[in-house]
Amino acid sequence: TAIQLAKAAGARVLTTVGNAEKVRFCTELGADVVIDYKASDWLEAVMAATDKRGVDVVLDMVAGPYVEKNLRALAADGRYSMIAFLLGAKAEVNFGHGLDAAAAVGGSQGRHCA
């Protein structure tokens, strides 16, 4: 999983989930901070966990209405990658937030070569 790969690379991993079962699962996989987005404002929790610095990498599987908030979660020189569109491929975004942080924005279809 992305959690395990990031941990193997030496990253501190923050993730968001929607219920207690997923909190336990992601913790068992090695996530350092697991935030239940239904129980609290996940952006505030991310900023608190990073001393208001933000994160270096966002892997966004949700997209849609979360794109803007994900960009706000980035640290200076952070990287944002959209890897799925669970809530839609369209979003209204103020890219000024990303530009302020000199962020890199990209995406992946996640296709495998045989």
C-alpha positions as a printed NumPy array, in Angstrom:
array([[  0.   ,   0.   ,   0.   ],
       [  0.974,   3.661,  -0.23 ],
       [  1.333,   3.743,   3.563],
       [  3.794,   0.864,   3.598],
       [  5.784,   2.21 ,   0.634],
       [  6.052,   5.649,   2.196],
       [  7.147,   4.197,   5.541],
       [  9.76 ,   2.023,   3.791],
       [ 11.112,   5.209,   2.174],
       [ 11.405,   6.849,   5.609],
       [  8.392,   9.159,   5.391],
       [  6.177,  10.255,   8.236],
       [  2.708,   9.213,   7.054],
       [ -0.545,  11.061,   7.715],
       [ -3.777,   9.67 ,   6.32 ],
       [ -7.483,  10.41 ,   6.487],
       [-10.225,   7.829,   6.929],
       [-13.963,   7.762,   7.562],
       [-14.423,   5.362,  10.462],
       [-12.798,   3.708,  13.482],
       [-12.173,   0.417,  11.671],
       [-10.104,   2.222,   9.04 ],
       [ -8.256,   4.127,  11.775],
       [ -7.158,   0.783,  13.247],
       [ -6.296,  -0.667,   9.841],
       [ -4.132,   2.273,   8.752],
       [ -2.428,   2.393,  12.14 ],
       [ -1.592,  -1.304,  11.813],
       [ -0.139,  -0.635,   8.348],
       [  2.192,   1.912,   9.892],
       [  0.568,   5.33 ,   9.451],
       [  1.931,   7.783,  12.008],
       [ -1.173,   9.994,  12.15 ],
       [ -4.641,   8.75 ,  11.189],
       [ -7.367,  11.379,  11.022],
       [-11.08 ,  10.519,  10.97 ],
       [-12.423,  13.233,   8.667],
       [-15.952,  12.616,   9.957],
       [-14.927,  13.359,  13.543],
       [-12.835,  16.499,  12.992],
       [-11.685,  19.044,  10.43 ],
       [ -8.957,  17.034,   8.734],
       [ -7.101,  20.081,   7.385],
       [ -6.818,  21.536,  10.897],
       [ -5.606,  18.147,  12.153],
       [ -2.986,  17.938,   9.379],
       [ -1.718,  21.421,  10.168],
       [ -1.587,  20.629,  13.892],
       [  0.315,  17.386,  13.223],
       [  2.843,  19.227,  11.042],
       [  3.277,  22.331,  13.219],
       [  1.397,  24.321,  10.528],
       [  4.01 ,  23.361,   7.918],
       [  1.749,  21.143,   5.826],
       [  2.654,  17.897,   4.09 ],
       [  5.213,  17.214,   1.389],
       [  3.008,  14.883,  -0.671],
       [ -0.745,  14.488,  -1.108],
       [ -2.069,  11.381,  -2.855],
       [ -5.677,  12.292,  -3.589],
       [ -8.074,   9.43 ,  -4.255],
       [-11.215,  11.479,  -3.628],
       [-10.776,  14.604,  -5.8  ],
       [-13.961,  16.595,  -6.463],
       [-14.692,  18.978,  -3.59 ],
       [-11.511,  17.953,  -1.715],
       [ -8.976,  19.212,  -4.27 ],
       [ -8.825,  22.755,  -2.903],
       [ -8.422,  21.59 ,   0.703],
       [ -5.733,  19.123,  -0.356],
       [ -3.774,  21.938,  -2.   ],
       [ -4.061,  23.953,   1.208],
       [ -2.559,  21.004,   3.1  ],
       [  0.677,  21.17 ,   1.096],
       [  3.926,  22.437,   2.545],
       [  6.137,  24.777,   0.541],
       [  7.438,  22.863,  -2.499],
       [  4.886,  20.104,  -1.815],
       [  3.609,  17.696,  -4.44 ],
       [ -0.041,  16.913,  -5.153],
       [ -1.015,  13.866,  -7.167],
       [ -4.58 ,  12.942,  -8.063],
       [ -4.737,   9.162,  -8.348],
       [ -8.513,   8.534,  -8.38 ],
       [-11.811,  10.432,  -8.588],
       [-14.117,   8.9  ,  -5.98 ],
       [-16.164,  12.117,  -5.719],
       [-15.707,  13.265,  -9.299],
       [-13.099,  14.508, -11.729],
       [-14.347,  18.106, -11.686],
       [-13.451,  20.66 ,  -9.04 ],
       [-13.446,  24.399,  -8.582],
       [ -9.954,  25.281,  -7.398],
       [ -8.094,  28.437,  -6.504],
       [ -4.633,  27.474,  -7.729],
       [ -3.269,  30.52 ,  -5.932],
       [ -2.871,  28.294,  -2.87 ],
       [ -0.642,  25.906,  -4.76 ],
       [  1.314,  28.689,  -6.387],
       [  1.937,  30.332,  -3.029],
       [  3.603,  27.114,  -1.91 ],
       [  5.349,  26.534,  -5.28 ],
       [  3.595,  23.182,  -5.37 ],
       [  3.823,  20.605,  -8.117],
       [  0.454,  19.291,  -9.293],
       [  0.103,  16.046, -11.232],
       [ -1.841,  12.883, -11.638],
       [ -1.646,   9.233, -12.55 ],
       [ -4.004,   6.746, -14.109],
       [ -2.316,   3.961, -12.19 ],
       [ -2.145,   1.674, -15.207],
       [  0.248,  -1.226, -15.154],
       [  2.343,  -2.447, -18.041],
       [  2.463,  -6.166, -18.699]])
